[in-house]
Amino acid sequence: MNAPRTPKPARKKPQPTSPAKAVEPREKAALHPRNRHQGRYDFPALIKSMPELAKFVIINPYGKESIDFANPDAVRVFNRALLKAFYGIAYWDIPADYLCPPVPGRADYAHFLADLLAGNNDGVIPRGASVKVLDIGTGANCIYPLIGHSEYRWHFLGSDIDATAIASARTIVQANGLSKAIQIRQQANRKQILAGLLEAGEQFELTMCNPPFHASLEEATRGSTRKWRALGKADPKRKLPVLNFGGQAAELWCEGGEVRFVTQLISESAQVAQQVLWFSTLVSKASNLPAIHSALNKVGALQSQVVEMGQGQKQSRFVAWTFQTPTQQQAWRKARWGESPMT
């Protein structure tokens, strides 16, 4: 006689799911956690620090205070206000038609490089004058040395091929009393990047670079037009600047574009391999990474990494590489930063 079957438990009725909630699109892609430019800007506070900003403040289509990023004068004064309020830079200006960079993204690059160095220092960011950084193509704006020194007290050498940019950068440095922390040096050979620039015995923890990423003026102009269209600024009745953040030829384009510049930088880095702990450069297009990795393999880089970043609607990244073995990296730390992690 078969044993009676145990009755199966009644199946629970599925609970009705909550209706999906509409999620507002993020206004900004995530900045580095240490980046000072999180959230919306306090325009009353910025104007209090820099009164001339007031005439450039507008109300955007979302009812928020902003500036007209199509106006080069507005962008320049806005940068001046940000540098003063967040980094203590009392004087900052650039010649007409030179690159006026967005400050938050430039700060992100510096912070992620600080994390890279922390990897060689038991997770502690090395700070102070013992950390030397080479800014390749510092430009008339000298933005990376200003931010990097303010945040971490690193010392910088900024290089450029353009005499006007060199003069402007030196004026900014001197006006802010930073001549002991930031030096500016002209690359005499316009066809070289690192070659012939460094002096014998000079050593740098980092190099950083924002390379010209267009292959021609026409390409740069098309890129700027696409940005205006994406921002809803393509008003045919309004005359917009050709390039949204200004810029001279050497700042925005070069023969062969970004790939050629970066691969040349990689090739020349091998010639000064023992003078730098970590080389790095921004890379605007992910599609350029395979050629860059191939160049790194060709010169025998021992270690490399790609660090992704996001600012606003833009995604960017930098590539870092070294010719130092792990043992050499630790020896570098002990020789230049001391035995114990620095605070």
C-alpha positions, 0 to 999 in steps of 0.5 A, spaced: 500 500 500 503 506 497 504 511 503 499 518 502 503 523 498 505 530 502 500 535 499 504 540 495 504 547 498 500 552 495 504 557 490 504 564 492 501 569 488 506 573 485 506 580 488 505 586 483 511 590 481 512 597 483 512 601 477 518 604 474 520 610 476 523 615 471 530 617 473 533 624 471 539 623 467 546 625 471 548 632 469 555 630 470 559 623 469 562 622 476 568 626 477 574 623 482 572 623 489 577 628 491 575 633 485 573 640 488 568 641 483 562 636 485 555 638 484 553 645 482 557 651 483 555 657 488 555 663 483 554 668 489 560 665 492 564 665 486 562 672 484 564 675 491 571 672 490 571 675 482 566 680 481 567 681 474 564 674 473 557 677 475 556 680 468 557 673 464 552 669 469 546 667 465 540 662 467 540 656 462 534 653 459 533 649 466 533 655 470 539 654 473 545 659 473 551 658 469 555 662 463 555 662 456 560 657 454 560 660 447 563 666 449 570 666 450 571 672 455 566 668 459 569 662 459 576 665 461 573 669 467 569 663 469 576 659 469 579 665 473 574 665 478 575 658 479 582 658 480 582 663 485 576 660 489 578 653 489 586 653 488 588 660 491 591 663 484 590 670 485 592 672 477 591 668 471 590 670 464 591 668 457 593 671 450 587 671 446 585 665 442 589 661 446 587 654 449 582 656 455 581 649 458 575 646 463 578 646 470 574 640 473 577 635 467 584 638 468 583 637 476 581 630 475 587 628 471 592 630 477 588 626 482 588 620 478 596 621 477 596 622 485 593 615 486 598 612 481 603 614 485 600 612 491 600 605 488 608 605 489 607 608 496 603 603 500 597 607 498 599 614 501 599 619 496 607 622 496 606 630 497 611 636 497 617 638 493 620 631 492 615 629 487 617 632 480 612 633 475 613 634 467 607 637 464 609 636 456 605 642 452 603 646 458 600 652 454 599 659 455 594 657 461 599 653 465 593 649 468 596 643 470 602 646 474 597 650 478 592 645 480 598 640 482 602 644 486 595 647 490 593 640 491 599 636 493 605 641 493 608 638 487 614 641 483 613 642 476 617 643 470 612 646 464 614 645 457 612 648 450 614 649 443 610 656 443 614 662 445 608 666 446 605 660 451 612 660 454 611 668 456 604 667 458 605 661 463 612 664 466 607 671 467 602 667 471 607 663 475 611 669 477 605 673 479 603 668 484 610 667 487 610 660 484 617 661 481 621 656 486 615 651 485 614 651 477 619 652 472 617 653 465 622 651 459 621 652 451 622 646 447 627 649 442 626 643 436 618 643 434 619 636 431 621 633 438 617 632 445 622 629 450 628 629 446 633 635 448 628 637 453 631 634 459 638 636 463 642 630 465 641 628 472 633 630 472 628 626 474 621 626 475 616 622 478 611 623 473 610 626 466 603 629 464 600 631 457 594 633 453 596 632 446 593 635 440 588 630 438 586 633 431 590 632 425 588 638 421 584 645 423 578 642 418 578 636 423 578 641 429 573 645 426 568 639 425 569 637 432 567 644 435 561 644 430 558 637 433 559 640 440 555 646 439 550 641 436 550 637 441 549 642 446 543 645 443 547 652 441 547 651 433 543 657 432 544 659 425 543 667 427 548 667 432 556 667 430 559 662 434 567 661 435 570 657 431 573 653 436 569 653 443 575 653 448 580 657 443 587 654 441 593 655 437 595 650 432 600 646 436 595 646 442 589 643 437 592 639 431 598 636 428 600 632 422 597 625 424 593 627 429 593 624 436 596 617 434 602 620 431 603 625 437 602 619 442 606 614 439 612 619 438 612 621 445 612 613 447 618 612 442 622 618 445 620 616 452 624 610 451 630 615 450 629 617 458 627 611 461 631 612 467 629 619 468 622 618 469 618 613 474 611 614 470 610 617 463 603 619 462 598 622 456 591 623 455 588 620 450 581 623 447 579 617 443 578 610 445 579 607 438 587 610 438 588 605 444 590 599 440 596 603 436 598 606 443 599 599 446 602 597 440 607 602 440 608 601 448 610 594 446 615 596 441 619 600 446 619 595 451 615 598 456 614 594 462 608 596 465 602 600 463 595 602 464 589 605 462 585 610 467 578 612 465 575 618 467 568 622 466 567 629 466 560 632 464 558 628 458 565 627 456 569 620 457 576 621 457 582 617 459 589 617 460 595 612 459 601 611 463 607 607 462 613 605 466 620 602 464 622 601 471 621 594 474 617 593 481 624 593 485 626 599 481 620 602 483 621 601 490 628 603 490 626 610 487 621 611 493 626 610 498 631 614 494 626 620 493 621 619 498 624 616 504 623 609 507 616 610 510 610 613 506 609 620 506 603 624 509 
